[in-house]
């Protein structure tokens, strides 16, 4: 059964939904969550709870469900994810295979056009993601 996702009102709710998404490996539900969550709120909602598996399921959901339809939203999420506490630590712990997934998302965004970002914006964000 598909997870039902509603807009989280606080970090605790967001964490509960993320835990359910990860437990079920439900990338579609994760995409639903990212679609209804204002990217600017990610640093507050994730607080200091960012983990590798959270970053990875976000990347996969953005790549497979959001970037094709709304590359601007995918970019905004990547941008604000990079502002989350522990981002640098989590990034440093990604494997080569996981980094490749992040690269694929950036490749997809560079092929897409959006008024939300320029190729220069994308390039500077890639540097933040150490790509």
GROMACS elastic network, one bead per residue, 0.5 to 0.9 nm:
[ bonds ]
;  ai    aj funct       b0    kb
    2    26     6  0.77019   500
    2    28     6  0.83761   500
    2    29     6  0.71615   500
    3    20     6  0.79966   500
    3    21     6  0.75093   500
    3    24     6  0.84136   500
    3    26     6  0.75311   500
    3    28     6  0.87023   500
    3    29     6  0.58980   500
    4    29     6  0.70628   500
    4    32     6  0.87040   500
    5     8     6  0.85217   500
    5    17     6  0.72737   500
    5    29     6  0.65397   500
    5    30     6  0.82317   500
    5    32     6  0.66413   500
    5    33     6  0.60184   500
    5    36     6  0.88232   500
    6    17     6  0.86770   500
    6    32     6  0.84900   500
    6    33     6  0.71225   500
    6    36     6  0.76832   500
    7    13     6  0.87241   500
    7    14     6  0.81815   500
    7    33     6  0.69628   500
    7    36     6  0.59508   500
    7    37     6  0.62909   500
    8    11     6  0.74867   500
    8    12     6  0.82657   500
    8    13     6  0.52704   500
    8    14     6  0.51479   500
    8    15     6  0.88256   500
    8    17     6  0.79792   500
    8    33     6  0.84522   500
    8    36     6  0.88317   500
    8    37     6  0.75342   500
    8    45     6  0.84024   500
    9    12     6  0.83352   500
    9    13     6  0.64739   500
    9    14     6  0.74740   500
    9    45     6  0.87184   500
   10    13     6  0.54745   500
   10    14     6  0.62504   500
   10    15     6  0.86690   500
   10    44     6  0.83487   500
   10    45     6  0.62199   500
   11    15     6  0.60265   500
   11    16     6  0.86361   500
   11    44     6  0.68105   500
   11    46     6  0.62216   500
   11    47     6  0.70084   500
   12    15     6  0.50850   500
   12    16     6  0.62884   500
   12    17     6  0.87704   500
   12    45     6  0.77656   500
   12    46     6  0.88853   500
   13    16     6  0.50961   500
   13    17     6  0.62856   500
   13    18     6  0.85951   500
   13    45     6  0.85960   500
   14    17     6  0.52280   500
   14    18     6  0.61289   500
   14    19     6  0.86211   500
   14    33     6  0.88706   500
   14    45     6  0.62089   500
   14    46     6  0.73802   500
   15    18     6  0.50191   500
   15    19     6  0.60898   500
   15    20     6  0.86514   500
   15    45     6  0.77383   500
   15    46     6  0.71725   500
   15    49     6  0.80048   500
   16    19     6  0.51655   500
   16    20     6  0.63597   500
   16    21     6  0.86850   500
   17    20     6  0.51418   500
   17    21     6  0.61303   500
   17    22     6  0.86345   500
   17    30     6  0.86229   500
   17    33     6  0.82304   500
   18    22     6  0.60923   500
   18    23     6  0.84710   500
   18    30     6  0.75350   500
   18    33     6  0.86372   500
   18    54     6  0.74529   500
   19    22     6  0.51980   500
   19    23     6  0.60224   500
   19    24     6  0.85979   500
   19    54     6  0.87825   500
   20    23     6  0.50744   500
   20    24     6  0.61848   500
   20    25     6  0.82911   500
   20    26     6  0.84553   500
   21    24     6  0.53309   500
   21    25     6  0.57071   500
   21    26     6  0.53045   500
   21    27     6  0.72859   500
   21    28     6  0.89833   500
   21    29     6  0.65906   500
   21    30     6  0.61147   500
   21    57     6  0.86524   500
   22    26     6  0.67877   500
   22    27     6  0.84346   500
   22    30     6  0.85080   500
   22    53     6  0.75957   500
   22    54     6  0.73479   500
   22    57     6  0.74583   500
   23    26     6  0.79883   500
   24    27     6  0.87016   500
   25    28     6  0.89610   500
   25    29     6  0.88830   500
   25    30     6  0.87008   500
   25    57     6  0.78474   500
   26    29     6  0.54091   500
   26    30     6  0.63283   500
   26    31     6  0.87442   500
   26    57     6  0.85827   500
   26    61     6  0.88572   500
   27    31     6  0.60600   500
   27    32     6  0.85573   500
   27    57     6  0.65572   500
   27    58     6  0.79479   500
   27    60     6  0.70390   500
   27    61     6  0.51155   500
   27    62     6  0.88312   500
   27    64     6  0.82646   500
   27    65     6  0.80898   500
   28    32     6  0.62557   500
   28    33     6  0.86689   500
   28    61     6  0.66637   500
   28    64     6  0.85898   500
   28    65     6  0.69117   500
   29    33     6  0.62118   500
   29    34     6  0.86495   500
   29    61     6  0.85661   500
   30    34     6  0.62068   500
   30    35     6  0.85115   500
   30    57     6  0.73818   500
   30    58     6  0.68982   500
   30    61     6  0.62116   500
   30    62     6  0.87152   500
   31    34     6  0.50259   500
   31    35     6  0.59837   500
   31    36     6  0.87014   500
   31    58     6  0.76010   500
   31    60     6  0.88832   500
   31    61     6  0.51287   500
   31    62     6  0.65051   500
   31    64     6  0.85893   500
   31    65     6  0.61445   500
   31    66     6  0.67163   500
   32    35     6  0.50332   500
   32    36     6  0.63825   500
   32    37     6  0.85734   500
   32    61     6  0.89238   500
   32    65     6  0.88049   500
   33    36     6  0.54388   500
   33    37     6  0.60335   500
   34    37     6  0.50807   500
   34    38     6  0.76625   500
   34    39     6  0.76165   500
   34    58     6  0.79230   500
   34    61     6  0.83910   500
   34    62     6  0.80510   500
   34    66     6  0.86180   500
   34    73     6  0.87730   500
   34    74     6  0.87747   500
   34    77     6  0.78053   500
   35    38     6  0.77536   500
   35    39     6  0.87808   500
   35    66     6  0.77587   500
   35    73     6  0.77781   500
   37    40     6  0.85071   500
   37    41     6  0.73039   500
   37    42     6  0.78621   500
   38    41     6  0.55325   500
   38    42     6  0.72892   500
   38    76     6  0.89898   500
   38    77     6  0.83864   500
   39    42     6  0.54538   500
   39    43     6  0.84865   500
   39    73     6  0.77617   500
   39    74     6  0.89510   500
   39    76     6  0.59346   500
   39    78     6  0.84170   500
   39    79     6  0.82371   500
   39    80     6  0.60340   500
   39    81     6  0.79623   500
   40    43     6  0.71789   500
   40    44     6  0.84132   500
   40    76     6  0.78317   500
   40    77     6  0.78314   500
   40    79     6  0.88730   500
   40    80     6  0.59999   500
   40    81     6  0.88989   500
   41    44     6  0.54682   500
   41    45     6  0.59727   500
   41    46     6  0.84435   500
   41    80     6  0.79661   500
   42    46     6  0.57068   500
   42    47     6  0.79091   500
   42    77     6  0.77678   500
   42    80     6  0.62676   500
   42    81     6  0.64190   500
   42    83     6  0.83220   500
   42    84     6  0.70069   500
   43    46     6  0.54610   500
   43    47     6  0.56929   500
   43    48     6  0.83645   500
   43    80     6  0.66938   500
   43    81     6  0.67695   500
   43    82     6  0.85379   500
   43    83     6  0.61106   500
   43    85     6  0.69911   500
   44    48     6  0.86454   500
   44    84     6  0.77353   500
   45    48     6  0.89719   500
   45    49     6  0.88744   500
   46    49     6  0.54681   500
   46    50     6  0.61080   500
   46    81     6  0.88899   500
   46    84     6  0.69395   500
   46    85     6  0.80586   500
   47    50     6  0.73951   500
   47    84     6  0.68255   500
   47    85     6  0.64029   500
   47    86     6  0.89070   500
   48    51     6  0.89190   500
   48    84     6  0.73468   500
   48    85     6  0.51922   500
   48    86     6  0.63017   500
   49    54     6  0.89383   500
   49    84     6  0.89616   500
   49    85     6  0.78843   500
   49    86     6  0.77910   500
   50    53     6  0.84561   500
   50    54     6  0.63659   500
   50    55     6  0.69946   500
   50    84     6  0.74169   500
   50    85     6  0.72088   500
   50    86     6  0.62306   500
   50    87     6  0.69135   500
   50    90     6  0.72924   500
   51    54     6  0.52751   500
   51    55     6  0.63398   500
   51    56     6  0.86388   500
   51    86     6  0.79863   500
   51    87     6  0.83845   500
   51    89     6  0.89466   500
   51    90     6  0.60608   500
   52    55     6  0.51560   500
   52    56     6  0.60585   500
   52    57     6  0.86726   500
   52    90     6  0.54451   500
   52    91     6  0.74762   500
   52    93     6  0.73290   500
   52    94     6  0.68352   500
   53    57     6  0.61177   500
   53    58     6  0.84658   500
   54    57     6  0.53598   500
   54    58     6  0.61386   500
   54    59     6  0.85825   500
   55    58     6  0.51730   500
   55    59     6  0.61718   500
   55    60     6  0.87025   500
   55    81     6  0.82035   500
   55    87     6  0.86756   500
   55    90     6  0.78742   500
   55    91     6  0.84813   500
   56    59     6  0.50251   500
   56    60     6  0.61210   500
   56    61     6  0.84749   500
   56    94     6  0.88341   500
   56    98     6  0.72368   500
   56   101     6  0.81785   500
   56   102     6  0.81179   500
   57    60     6  0.50054   500
   57    61     6  0.59149   500
   57    62     6  0.83629   500
   58    61     6  0.51494   500
   58    62     6  0.59918   500
   58    63     6  0.84578   500
   58    77     6  0.87883   500
   58    78     6  0.89611   500
   59    62     6  0.51468   500
   59    63     6  0.60531   500
   59    64     6  0.85994   500
   59    74     6  0.89287   500
   59    78     6  0.81604   500
   59   101     6  0.73490   500
   59   102     6  0.63300   500
   59   105     6  0.70969   500
   60    63     6  0.50539   500
   60    64     6  0.59942   500
   60    65     6  0.81589   500
   60   101     6  0.73470   500
   60   102     6  0.81931   500
   60   105     6  0.80141   500
   61    64     6  0.52914   500
   61    65     6  0.55073   500
   61    66     6  0.68473   500
   61    67     6  0.87274   500
   62    65     6  0.56472   500
   62    67     6  0.56109   500
   62    68     6  0.86911   500
   62    71     6  0.87509   500
   62    73     6  0.87374   500
   62    74     6  0.57434   500
   62    75     6  0.89684   500
   62    77     6  0.83605   500
   62    78     6  0.88209   500
   62   105     6  0.74982   500
   63    66     6  0.62145   500
   63    67     6  0.53917   500
   63    68     6  0.75126   500
   63    74     6  0.79288   500
   63   101     6  0.85678   500
   63   102     6  0.86445   500
   63   104     6  0.77326   500
   63   105     6  0.52354   500
   63   106     6  0.87236   500
   63   108     6  0.75424   500
   63   109     6  0.88195   500
   64    67     6  0.69759   500
   64    68     6  0.74985   500
   64   105     6  0.87442   500
   65    68     6  0.68213   500
   65    69     6  0.73944   500
   65    70     6  0.89801   500
   66    69     6  0.53983   500
   66    70     6  0.55676   500
   66    71     6  0.67662   500
   66    73     6  0.73998   500
   66    74     6  0.61668   500
   67    70     6  0.52332   500
   67    72     6  0.76462   500
   67    73     6  0.74395   500
   67    74     6  0.53529   500
   67    75     6  0.80610   500
   67   105     6  0.76898   500
   67   108     6  0.71639   500
   67   109     6  0.66557   500
   67   112     6  0.82147   500
   68    71     6  0.61655   500
   68    74     6  0.89778   500
   68   108     6  0.78719   500
   68   109     6  0.83103   500
   68   112     6  0.77424   500
   69    73     6  0.89866   500
   70    73     6  0.54794   500
   70    74     6  0.65660   500
   70    75     6  0.88618   500
   70   114     6  0.81407   500
   71    75     6  0.61164   500
   71    76     6  0.86154   500
   71   108     6  0.84866   500
   71   109     6  0.60477   500
   71   112     6  0.66023   500
   71   113     6  0.72934   500
   71   114     6  0.63354   500
   71   116     6  0.82769   500
   71   117     6  0.89770   500
   72    75     6  0.50895   500
   72    76     6  0.62089   500
   72    77     6  0.87058   500
   72   109     6  0.84587   500
   72   113     6  0.82736   500
   72   114     6  0.55613   500
   72   115     6  0.71643   500
   72   116     6  0.50292   500
   72   117     6  0.67674   500
   73    76     6  0.50489   500
   73    77     6  0.62445   500
   73    78     6  0.86623   500
   73   116     6  0.80074   500
   74    77     6  0.52259   500
   74    78     6  0.62966   500
   74    79     6  0.86391   500
   74   105     6  0.88550   500
   74   109     6  0.80087   500
   75    78     6  0.50935   500
   75    79     6  0.60742   500
   75    80     6  0.86863   500
   75   106     6  0.86411   500
   75   109     6  0.74422   500
   75   116     6  0.77289   500
   75   117     6  0.73244   500
   75   122     6  0.78814   500
   75   125     6  0.89855   500
   76    80     6  0.61824   500
   76    81     6  0.83871   500
   76   116     6  0.79107   500
   76   117     6  0.86212   500
   77    80     6  0.52692   500
   77    81     6  0.58330   500
   77    82     6  0.85432   500
   78    81     6  0.50728   500
   78    82     6  0.63556   500
   78   125     6  0.80560   500
   79    82     6  0.54463   500
   79    83     6  0.71058   500
   79   125     6  0.68402   500
   80    83     6  0.51093   500
   80    84     6  0.68712   500
   81    84     6  0.53573   500
   81    85     6  0.89093   500
   81    87     6  0.72726   500
   82    85     6  0.83734   500
   82    87     6  0.58922   500
   82    88     6  0.78867   500
   82   125     6  0.84425   500
   82   128     6  0.72388   500
   82   129     6  0.75491   500
   83    86     6  0.88502   500
   83    87     6  0.70175   500
   84    87     6  0.55332   500
   84    88     6  0.87976   500
   85    88     6  0.79666   500
   85    89     6  0.87650   500
   86    89     6  0.51612   500
   86    90     6  0.60960   500
   86    91     6  0.84648   500
   87    90     6  0.52297   500
   87    91     6  0.59866   500
   87    92     6  0.85662   500
   88    91     6  0.50424   500
   88    92     6  0.61221   500
   88    93     6  0.87823   500
   88   128     6  0.88303   500
   88   129     6  0.84051   500
   89    92     6  0.52168   500
   89    93     6  0.65691   500
   90    93     6  0.52440   500
   90    94     6  0.66960   500
   91    94     6  0.54698   500
   91    99     6  0.83968   500
   91   129     6  0.72013   500
   91   130     6  0.82522   500
   92    95     6  0.84743   500
   92   130     6  0.89485   500
   94    97     6  0.80026   500
   94    98     6  0.57263   500
   94    99     6  0.61697   500
   95    98     6  0.51000   500
   95    99     6  0.61744   500
   95   100     6  0.85793   500
   96    99     6  0.50892   500
   96   100     6  0.61976   500
   96   101     6  0.88748   500
   97   100     6  0.50675   500
   97   101     6  0.66605   500
   98   101     6  0.51462   500
   98   102     6  0.66575   500
   98   103     6  0.87990   500
   99   102     6  0.50700   500
   99   103     6  0.62372   500
   99   104     6  0.86916   500
   99   129     6  0.88919   500
   99   131     6  0.79494   500
  100   104     6  0.61820   500
  100   105     6  0.87806   500
  101   104     6  0.50396   500
  101   105     6  0.64901   500
  101   106     6  0.88384   500
  102   105     6  0.52684   500
  102   106     6  0.64869   500
  102   107     6  0.87520   500
  102   129     6  0.82160   500
  102   131     6  0.84307   500
  103   106     6  0.50843   500
  103   107     6  0.61209   500
  103   108     6  0.86208   500
  103   126     6  0.82596   500
  103   129     6  0.89633   500
  103   131     6  0.68483   500
  104   108     6  0.61640   500
  104   109     6  0.86438   500
  105   108     6  0.50640   500
  105   109     6  0.62715   500
  105   110     6  0.86799   500
  106   109     6  0.50217   500
  106   110     6  0.61322   500
  106   111     6  0.86915   500
  106   122     6  0.75473   500
  106   123     6  0.89106   500
  106   126     6  0.72979   500
  107   110     6  0.51289   500
  107   111     6  0.63939   500
  107   112     6  0.87923   500
  108   111     6  0.52648   500
  108   112     6  0.64233   500
  109   113     6  0.74782   500
  109   114     6  0.87232   500
  109   119     6  0.89515   500
  109   122     6  0.79432   500
  110   113     6  0.73832   500
  110   118     6  0.87777   500
  110   119     6  0.65357   500
  110   122     6  0.71674   500
  110   123     6  0.88643   500
  113   116     6  0.87094   500
  113   117     6  0.81886   500
  113   118     6  0.82371   500
  113   119     6  0.89921   500
  114   117     6  0.59938   500
  114   118     6  0.75388   500
  115   118     6  0.73083   500
  117   120     6  0.79871   500
  117   121     6  0.57846   500
  117   122     6  0.68580   500
  118   121     6  0.50581   500
  118   122     6  0.63591   500
  118   123     6  0.86526   500
  119   123     6  0.60765   500
  119   124     6  0.86437   500
  120   124     6  0.62118   500
  120   125     6  0.85548   500
  121   124     6  0.52964   500
  121   125     6  0.61988   500
  121   126     6  0.86099   500
  122   125     6  0.50796   500
  122   126     6  0.60923   500
  122   127     6  0.87720   500
  123   126     6  0.50162   500
  123   127     6  0.65302   500
  123   128     6  0.89378   500
  124   127     6  0.51987   500
  124   128     6  0.66536   500
  124   129     6  0.89559   500
  125   129     6  0.64219   500
  125   130     6  0.86238   500
  125   131     6  0.89228   500
  126   130     6  0.61779   500
  126   131     6  0.53176   500
  127   131     6  0.56155   500
  128   131     6  0.76653   500
